[in-house]
Each structure stands twice: as structure tokens, then as C-alpha cells.
């Protein structure tokens, strides 16, 4: 027991010494800290405000580096933004692009113009005979391409004009194509077979109280449905009032017989039909036609809609003449670059040449040939003046003015420049201005 007691006391003494050692060490460290701080001066910090530390030639940012980055960023945006927009744009304004997508022939384009100009189809057929008209030449091109790509039985007598969606301008195109055929002397019939929303009557300015719908239900005879226009060669059958069930008659044999009857009477029949997508009439109407013209509004109609419409028509056995790209805005630089020869100013130089030619022949030298009494009592003929050039399109007067006095010799002033002589036997023939079609 005593041993255990002694061992316990020794442990307690040892622990006490360790505690004292630790306390001594801690006190020594504090004393050293105080002695170190006693040798230093006390510093007080006071905020006095901001100071401008910018140097005259800063190292950052680098002006040259910023300029180069700006140029590169501008180039990237200039190239990337149009490319990005074109990726999301599913419309088109280029003939070649649409030809590749559909496999059809581009029959022509129609530039954006005033609605009043498009719907004035009772215009004279000779417009644009001297100086080409920007708008009308496009319809003449479309007409020519239709004739050059005949359909069933090598014929293009009955032409159906339609579109993929509403509002693409098929009615105005149909009316102007009909005008183009009348301008070459063909008797043409324009039919409005859009029995729901047809507006041929609005374009032609005709009465719509009686029309195709009345004819299909047997209320009137075919001749009674035809209306005359101010053009002798253009007749029209308007839509008529909207009557339920008339659209179904378009797919029946009665309509086939109707077209056969008109084929015998008219040189050309232009049919304005409803849009292809979503409606059934167009697919059945193609059976009585020789071919189809599809109207596509530029930068508006989705390319997929055009391809779907072409596919539906071809499945029904339709012959496709091609498509017309309508409402192209030539004021845009990209469109003007592709179709500059369709613009009005393309023929500016041609107009100047025609103006100069008209000045040359505005006062032609008249060749006067009369007997005159010679001073010796004999008679002789005055030498005829040179004839005007053959290029000039003018009409010589049949009755020349009487010359006062007998025995007067008439001599014409010599021309200022050499002129091409008139062929023998030409006489005072009349050279008329004709339409260069």
C-alpha cells in the first residue's frame, strides 16, 4: 500500500511540473511578442480619397489588339448572320434554286409592281411594240415557254394555272397570260374554276351575278355564261354566286364535255383553279387540261409547299409546263443582280437609240416627181430626192401638196448624209409598226 501511495504522489508531482513548464513556455512567448512590438513605431492609416494612377501610355488594353479583334468580329458577323438567316429561310427568289428543288422548268418571273398595272388586262395588245414594256414582256415570255413545252397529245390549248397556297397571285397571272395569247391573235377563253374564292370578275371588271356555278347546275347554257370584254379576242366565264355542291360537278363528265365543246370554239383556254394543297378540285381538274402552270410567290411560299404541290399533281398524272416566280422585288440588290435584264432601266439605252432614230425621220425629204416645162419649150422631169432610210418606220402621205404655177422645176435639197436607196418598185408603200412578238 505504501508503494502505491508513493507512486501516486510521484505522478501528481510530475504532472504539476509539466503544467508549470507549459505555463512558463506560454508566458515566455507572450513576453517575446511584447518585446518585439516595443521596438516598432505605431502606424495609423487614414483614407484621403482616390488618386489617378493612369499612365500617359497605358499598357492595357492594347489598341491594335482591339482593332484587330473588332475587324475579325465584323467579318464573322457579316458572313455568319446572312448564312444563319438563309438557313432558317425556307422560301426562295431564285429560278435555278426552285428548278433544282422541284425538277420543273422556270417559265419566267413577274416583278413586283402596282396591282392596278397587273389587273389592267384590257390593255392594247400592241403595248411594248416599240420599246419593250418591263411588265408585259414577262407574260409574253411565259406564253412562249408554254407553247414550247406542249403537254398531252403535243398540245397546249387548255392551260391550268394554280398555286400551292392561297394569295400567291394565280388569278392575276391567269388573266395576264390570257391577254398574252390574245395579243398574238388567238381567241382566248378565261375560266374561273375557283368556285369558293374566285376573283376573275374583280380583275376583269365583269358582272358576277351569273357564272360557272350557274352553268354547272344547269341553270344556264354554256353560251349564256360567256361574257365579252373590251378585247375582241378575250372572253370570260366568271365564278358566279357561291352555290353548295358545285365543286363536285367539276369532277364529273359534264365538265369534260363542256371543255370539249369550248376546245372547238377557242384557240386557247386558260383555267384559274383553287390552290393545290388542302383542296380536291385541282387534282381532278388537271384531267381536262393539256398542262399545269404553278405560280409561286417569291420570298413568301415555302419551298416544301411547292414541292408537295408538284408531287400531288404529278401523282394524278398532270403534265407540268413549269412554274412562274411571282412578285420578285427588283429593288433588292440580290434580286436585281439575278434579274437585272427584267428591270425598266435595262432598256434605257435602247430607248435613247429609238429617240435618235425618230429624230432622223421626223421631217423626211419627200421625193416629188412631176413634169416641168423647160426654158426651151421642151419638157423634162425633175430629179427625185433620195428616199428615206428603210429602217425608219413611217407612212408617206398618199396625196402630195399641189405645187403652184406651171412650168416650175422642183428640186429637193440634198441630204446631209448618205441614205440607203429605196428598192426598185417600192413606191410609197406603208410600213406599219407591228408588235415584235
C-alpha positions as CSV (number, residue, x, y, z in Angstrom):
1,X,0.0,0.0,0.0
2,X,2.7,2.5,0.8
3,X,4.3,1.8,-2.5
4,X,1.2,2.5,-4.3
5,X,0.8,5.7,-2.3
6,X,4.3,6.8,-3.2
7,X,3.8,6.1,-6.9
8,X,0.6,8.1,-7.0
9,X,2.3,11.1,-5.3
10,X,5.1,11.0,-7.8
11,X,2.8,11.0,-10.7
12,X,1.0,14.0,-9.3
13,X,4.3,15.9,-8.7
14,X,5.4,15.0,-12.3
15,X,2.1,16.3,-13.8
16,X,2.4,19.5,-11.8
17,X,5.9,20.1,-13.1
18,X,4.6,19.6,-16.7
19,X,1.8,22.1,-16.2
20,X,4.3,24.6,-14.9
21,X,6.5,24.0,-17.8
22,X,3.7,24.7,-20.2
23,X,2.7,27.8,-18.4
24,X,6.3,29.0,-18.5
25,X,6.5,28.5,-22.2
26,X,3.3,30.3,-22.9
27,X,4.4,33.3,-20.7
28,X,7.8,33.4,-22.5
29,X,6.1,33.6,-25.9
30,X,3.9,36.5,-24.8
31,X,6.9,38.3,-23.4
32,X,8.8,37.9,-26.6
33,X,5.9,39.3,-28.6
34,X,5.6,42.3,-26.4
35,X,9.4,43.0,-26.6
36,X,9.2,42.8,-30.5
37,X,6.3,45.3,-30.7
38,X,8.0,47.7,-28.3
39,X,10.8,48.3,-30.9
40,X,8.4,49.4,-33.7
41,X,6.7,52.8,-34.3
42,X,2.9,52.8,-34.4
43,X,1.4,53.4,-37.9
44,X,-2.1,54.9,-38.4
45,X,-3.9,54.6,-41.8
46,X,-6.2,57.4,-42.9
47,X,-8.3,57.4,-46.2
48,X,-7.6,60.6,-48.1
49,X,-9.5,59.8,-51.4
50,X,-8.8,58.3,-54.8
51,X,-5.7,59.2,-56.8
52,X,-5.3,59.0,-60.6
53,X,-2.7,56.4,-61.3
54,X,-3.2,56.1,-65.1
55,X,-0.1,56.5,-67.2
56,X,0.1,58.5,-70.3
57,X,0.8,55.4,-72.4
58,X,-1.3,52.6,-70.9
59,X,-0.2,49.0,-71.2
60,X,-3.8,47.7,-71.2
61,X,-6.0,47.5,-73.2
62,X,-3.9,47.3,-76.4
63,X,-5.5,49.5,-79.2
64,X,-4.0,47.4,-82.0
65,X,-5.3,44.2,-80.4
66,X,-8.8,45.7,-80.0
67,X,-8.8,46.9,-83.6
68,X,-7.9,43.5,-85.0
69,X,-10.5,41.8,-82.8
70,X,-13.1,44.3,-84.0
71,X,-12.3,43.6,-87.7
72,X,-12.4,39.9,-87.2
73,X,-15.7,40.1,-85.3
74,X,-17.2,42.3,-88.0
75,X,-16.1,39.8,-90.7
76,X,-17.5,36.9,-88.7
77,X,-20.9,38.7,-88.2
78,X,-21.0,39.8,-91.9
79,X,-20.5,36.2,-93.1
80,X,-22.3,34.4,-90.3
81,X,-25.6,36.4,-89.9
82,X,-26.7,36.1,-93.6
83,X,-25.7,32.4,-93.6
84,X,-27.7,31.9,-90.4
85,X,-30.7,33.7,-91.8
86,X,-30.6,31.8,-95.0
87,X,-30.5,28.5,-93.1
88,X,-33.8,29.4,-91.4
89,X,-35.4,30.9,-94.6
90,X,-37.3,28.2,-96.4
91,X,-38.5,30.4,-99.2
92,X,-36.8,31.3,-102.5
93,X,-36.4,34.1,-105.0
94,X,-34.1,32.3,-107.5
95,X,-35.3,30.4,-110.5
96,X,-32.4,28.0,-110.5
97,X,-32.9,27.1,-106.8
98,X,-36.5,26.3,-107.4
99,X,-35.8,24.3,-110.6
100,X,-33.3,22.1,-108.7
101,X,-35.8,21.6,-105.8
102,X,-38.9,20.7,-108.0
103,X,-37.4,19.4,-111.2
104,X,-39.6,21.8,-113.2
105,X,-38.8,24.4,-115.8
106,X,-38.9,28.1,-114.7
107,X,-41.3,29.6,-117.3
108,X,-40.4,33.2,-116.2
109,X,-40.7,35.7,-113.5
110,X,-43.1,38.6,-112.7
111,X,-41.6,41.6,-110.9
112,X,-43.3,43.4,-108.0
113,X,-45.5,46.1,-109.4
114,X,-48.7,48.0,-108.7
115,X,-51.8,46.0,-108.5
116,X,-53.6,48.3,-110.9
117,X,-51.0,47.6,-113.6
118,X,-51.4,43.8,-113.1
119,X,-55.2,43.8,-113.3
120,X,-55.5,46.1,-116.3
121,X,-55.9,43.2,-118.8
122,X,-58.0,45.2,-121.3
123,X,-54.8,47.0,-122.4
124,X,-53.9,47.2,-126.1
125,X,-52.1,44.1,-127.5
126,X,-49.5,46.4,-129.2
127,X,-48.1,47.9,-126.0
128,X,-44.4,47.4,-125.9
129,X,-44.1,47.0,-129.7
130,X,-41.5,49.9,-130.0
131,X,-39.8,49.9,-126.6
132,X,-40.2,46.7,-124.5
133,X,-42.5,47.1,-121.5
134,X,-41.0,45.9,-118.3
135,X,-44.1,44.0,-117.1
136,X,-45.8,42.8,-120.3
137,X,-42.6,41.2,-121.7
138,X,-42.6,38.8,-118.8
139,X,-46.1,37.5,-119.7
140,X,-45.0,37.2,-123.4
141,X,-42.0,35.1,-122.2
142,X,-44.3,32.9,-120.1
143,X,-46.6,32.5,-123.1
144,X,-43.8,31.5,-125.4
145,X,-42.4,28.9,-122.9
146,X,-45.9,27.3,-122.6
147,X,-46.0,26.9,-126.3
148,X,-42.5,25.5,-126.4
149,X,-43.3,22.8,-123.9
150,X,-46.6,21.2,-125.1
151,X,-48.4,18.6,-122.9
152,X,-50.8,15.9,-123.7
153,X,-51.1,15.0,-127.4
154,X,-48.4,17.6,-128.1
155,X,-50.9,20.4,-127.4
156,X,-51.0,23.4,-125.0
157,X,-54.5,24.5,-125.9
158,X,-56.0,24.2,-122.4
159,X,-53.7,25.6,-119.7
160,X,-54.5,25.3,-115.9
161,X,-52.9,27.9,-113.7
162,X,-52.8,27.2,-109.9
163,X,-50.6,27.6,-106.8
164,X,-49.6,25.7,-103.7
165,X,-51.3,28.1,-101.3
166,X,-53.8,31.0,-101.5
167,X,-52.6,34.5,-102.1
168,X,-49.8,33.7,-104.5
169,X,-51.2,35.7,-107.4
170,X,-52.5,32.9,-109.6
171,X,-55.6,34.8,-110.7
172,X,-53.7,37.9,-112.0
173,X,-51.2,35.5,-113.7
174,X,-54.1,33.6,-115.4
175,X,-55.7,36.9,-116.6
176,X,-52.4,38.3,-118.0
177,X,-51.4,35.0,-119.6
178,X,-54.8,35.1,-121.3
179,X,-54.1,38.6,-122.5
180,X,-50.7,37.5,-123.8
181,X,-52.3,34.9,-126.0
182,X,-54.9,37.3,-127.4
183,X,-52.0,39.7,-128.3
184,X,-50.9,37.2,-131.0
185,X,-54.3,36.9,-132.4
186,X,-55.6,33.8,-130.6
187,X,-59.2,33.7,-129.5
188,X,-59.0,33.0,-125.8
189,X,-61.4,32.0,-123.1
190,X,-60.6,32.6,-119.4
191,X,-62.4,30.3,-116.9
192,X,-62.8,30.9,-113.2
193,X,-63.0,27.5,-111.6
194,X,-62.2,28.6,-108.1
195,X,-65.8,28.3,-107.0
196,X,-65.2,29.4,-103.4
197,X,-63.0,32.5,-103.6
198,X,-62.5,33.1,-107.3
199,X,-61.9,36.8,-108.3
200,X,-61.6,36.8,-112.0
201,X,-64.6,39.0,-112.2
202,X,-62.8,41.6,-110.0
203,X,-59.7,41.5,-112.2
204,X,-61.7,41.8,-115.5
205,X,-64.4,44.2,-114.1
206,X,-67.2,41.9,-115.2
207,X,-70.6,41.1,-113.6
208,X,-70.5,38.0,-111.2
209,X,-74.3,37.5,-110.8
210,X,-74.2,34.6,-113.2
211,X,-71.2,32.4,-114.0
212,X,-69.7,29.0,-113.8
213,X,-71.7,27.8,-110.7
214,X,-75.0,28.5,-112.6
215,X,-73.7,26.6,-115.6
216,X,-72.6,23.6,-113.6
217,X,-76.1,23.1,-112.0
218,X,-77.8,23.5,-115.4
219,X,-79.4,26.9,-114.8
220,X,-77.9,28.4,-118.0
221,X,-76.5,27.3,-121.2
222,X,-72.7,27.5,-121.9
223,X,-73.0,30.4,-124.3
224,X,-75.1,32.4,-121.8
225,X,-72.2,32.1,-119.2
226,X,-69.6,33.7,-121.5
227,X,-69.1,37.4,-121.1
228,X,-67.3,39.7,-123.6
229,X,-64.5,42.0,-122.7
230,X,-63.2,45.2,-124.3
231,X,-60.7,43.0,-126.2
232,X,-62.4,41.3,-129.2
233,X,-60.5,38.1,-128.7
234,X,-60.9,37.6,-125.0
235,X,-64.0,36.0,-123.4
236,X,-64.5,35.3,-119.8
237,X,-66.6,32.9,-117.6
238,X,-66.7,34.3,-114.1
239,X,-67.2,32.3,-110.9
240,X,-70.8,33.2,-110.3
241,X,-72.5,33.1,-106.9
242,X,-71.3,30.6,-104.4
243,X,-73.6,27.5,-104.6
244,X,-73.1,24.5,-102.4
245,X,-72.2,21.3,-104.2
246,X,-71.0,22.8,-107.4
247,X,-67.3,21.9,-106.7
248,X,-68.3,18.2,-107.0
249,X,-69.6,18.7,-110.6
250,X,-66.1,19.7,-111.7
251,X,-65.0,16.1,-111.3
252,X,-67.9,14.7,-113.4
253,X,-68.3,14.0,-117.1
254,X,-70.4,17.1,-117.6
255,X,-67.4,19.3,-117.2
256,X,-65.4,17.1,-119.5
257,X,-68.0,17.6,-122.3
258,X,-68.0,21.4,-121.5
259,X,-64.3,21.7,-122.1
260,X,-64.5,19.6,-125.3
261,X,-67.2,22.0,-126.6
262,X,-65.1,25.0,-125.9
263,X,-62.0,23.4,-127.5
264,X,-63.8,23.6,-130.8
265,X,-64.6,27.3,-130.4
266,X,-61.4,28.8,-128.9
267,X,-57.7,28.7,-129.8
268,X,-56.7,28.8,-126.1
269,X,-58.5,28.1,-122.8
270,X,-56.9,29.4,-119.5
271,X,-58.4,27.9,-116.3
272,X,-57.9,29.6,-113.0
273,X,-58.3,26.9,-110.3
274,X,-58.1,26.7,-106.5
275,X,-54.8,26.1,-104.7
276,X,-53.4,22.6,-104.7
277,X,-52.8,21.9,-101.0
278,X,-55.8,21.1,-98.9
279,X,-58.4,21.1,-101.7
280,X,-59.5,18.4,-104.1
281,X,-60.7,20.2,-107.2
282,X,-57.3,21.0,-108.7
283,X,-56.2,17.3,-108.7
284,X,-59.3,16.3,-110.7
285,X,-59.4,19.4,-113.0
286,X,-56.0,18.6,-114.5
287,X,-57.6,15.7,-116.4
288,X,-59.2,18.0,-118.9
289,X,-56.1,20.2,-119.4
290,X,-53.0,19.9,-121.5
291,X,-50.7,21.0,-118.7
292,X,-50.4,23.0,-115.5
293,X,-48.5,26.2,-114.6
294,X,-47.7,26.6,-110.9
295,X,-47.5,30.2,-109.5
296,X,-45.0,30.7,-106.7
297,X,-44.7,33.9,-104.8
298,X,-41.1,34.8,-104.2
299,X,-39.8,35.1,-100.6
300,X,-43.2,34.0,-99.4
301,X,-44.1,30.5,-100.4
302,X,-42.2,27.8,-98.5
303,X,-40.1,25.6,-100.7
304,X,-41.6,22.5,-99.1
305,X,-45.1,23.6,-100.0
306,X,-44.1,24.0,-103.6
307,X,-42.5,20.5,-103.7
308,X,-45.6,19.0,-102.1
309,X,-47.9,20.6,-104.6
310,X,-45.8,19.4,-107.5
311,X,-45.8,15.9,-106.1
312,X,-49.5,15.8,-105.6
313,X,-50.2,17.0,-109.2
314,X,-47.7,14.5,-110.7
315,X,-49.3,11.7,-108.8
316,X,-52.6,12.5,-110.5
317,X,-50.9,12.3,-113.9
318,X,-50.7,16.1,-114.6
319,X,-48.3,17.4,-117.2
320,X,-46.3,20.3,-115.7
321,X,-45.5,23.1,-118.1
322,X,-43.4,24.7,-115.3
323,X,-43.6,27.4,-112.7
324,X,-43.8,31.2,-112.6
325,X,-41.9,33.0,-109.9
326,X,-44.2,35.9,-109.0
327,X,-43.8,39.2,-107.2
328,X,-40.0,39.5,-107.2
329,X,-38.7,42.7,-105.6
330,X,-36.1,44.0,-108.1
331,X,-35.3,46.9,-105.7
332,X,-33.3,44.4,-103.6
333,X,-29.7,44.2,-104.7
334,X,-29.6,40.4,-104.8
335,X,-32.7,40.1,-106.9
336,X,-31.6,42.9,-109.2
337,X,-28.2,41.2,-109.7
338,X,-30.0,38.0,-110.8
339,X,-32.7,39.6,-112.9
340,X,-31.3,42.9,-114.0
341,X,-32.5,42.4,-117.6
342,X,-36.1,42.4,-116.3
343,X,-35.7,45.9,-114.8
344,X,-37.1,49.0,-116.5
345,X,-33.7,50.8,-116.7
346,X,-32.2,47.8,-118.7
347,X,-33.8,49.3,-121.8
348,X,-32.8,52.9,-121.1
349,X,-30.1,52.8,-123.8
350,X,-32.5,51.2,-126.2
351,X,-35.0,54.0,-125.7
352,X,-32.3,56.6,-126.4
353,X,-31.4,54.9,-129.7
354,X,-35.1,54.8,-130.7
355,X,-35.4,58.5,-129.9
356,X,-32.4,59.4,-132.1
357,X,-33.9,57.3,-134.9
358,X,-37.2,59.1,-134.6
359,X,-35.5,62.5,-134.9
360,X,-33.8,61.4,-138.1
361,X,-37.1,60.6,-139.8
362,X,-39.3,63.3,-138.1
363,X,-39.0,65.5,-141.2
364,X,-38.3,63.2,-144.2
365,X,-37.4,64.6,-147.6
366,X,-40.3,64.0,-149.9
367,X,-39.5,62.7,-153.4
368,X,-41.5,64.8,-155.8
369,X,-41.6,63.8,-159.4
370,X,-43.5,66.0,-161.8
371,X,-43.3,67.1,-165.4
372,X,-41.9,70.6,-165.8
373,X,-41.6,72.9,-168.8
374,X,-38.0,73.6,-169.9
375,X,-37.0,77.1,-170.9
376,X,-36.5,75.9,-174.5
377,X,-40.1,74.8,-174.7
378,X,-39.5,71.2,-174.1
379,X,-40.3,69.2,-171.1
380,X,-38.2,67.3,-168.6
381,X,-38.5,65.6,-165.3
382,X,-37.2,66.9,-162.0
383,X,-34.7,64.6,-160.3
384,X,-36.3,62.7,-157.4
385,X,-34.9,63.4,-154.0
386,X,-33.3,60.4,-152.1
387,X,-35.7,58.2,-150.3
388,X,-35.8,57.9,-146.5
389,X,-33.9,55.0,-145.0
390,X,-35.6,51.6,-144.8
391,X,-35.0,51.4,-141.1
392,X,-37.4,54.3,-140.5
393,X,-41.0,53.2,-139.8
394,X,-43.1,56.0,-141.3
395,X,-46.1,56.3,-143.6
396,X,-45.8,58.5,-146.7
397,X,-48.8,60.7,-147.5
398,X,-51.0,59.4,-150.4
399,X,-51.9,62.9,-151.5
400,X,-48.9,65.2,-152.1
401,X,-49.5,69.0,-151.9
402,X,-50.2,70.7,-155.2
403,X,-47.4,73.0,-156.5
404,X,-48.5,76.5,-157.5
405,X,-47.7,77.6,-161.1
406,X,-46.9,75.8,-164.3
407,X,-43.5,75.0,-165.6
408,X,-41.8,75.0,-162.2
409,X,-39.0,72.7,-161.7
410,X,-39.0,71.0,-158.3
411,X,-35.6,70.1,-156.8
412,X,-35.1,68.6,-153.4
413,X,-32.3,69.7,-151.2
414,X,-29.6,67.1,-151.0
415,X,-29.4,65.1,-147.8
416,X,-26.9,65.9,-145.1
417,X,-25.6,62.3,-145.0
418,X,-25.8,59.3,-147.3
419,X,-29.0,57.4,-147.1
420,X,-29.8,53.8,-148.3
421,X,-31.6,53.9,-151.6
422,X,-35.2,52.6,-151.9
423,X,-35.5,49.3,-153.6
424,X,-37.0,49.4,-157.1
425,X,-40.8,49.2,-157.2
426,X,-41.1,50.1,-153.6
427,X,-43.3,53.2,-154.3
428,X,-45.0,54.9,-151.4
429,X,-45.7,51.8,-149.6
430,X,-46.8,51.9,-146.0
431,X,-44.5,50.3,-143.4
432,X,-46.5,49.7,-140.3
433,X,-45.3,49.3,-136.8
434,X,-46.0,45.8,-135.7
435,X,-45.7,44.0,-132.4
436,X,-42.3,42.3,-132.1
437,X,-43.6,39.1,-130.6
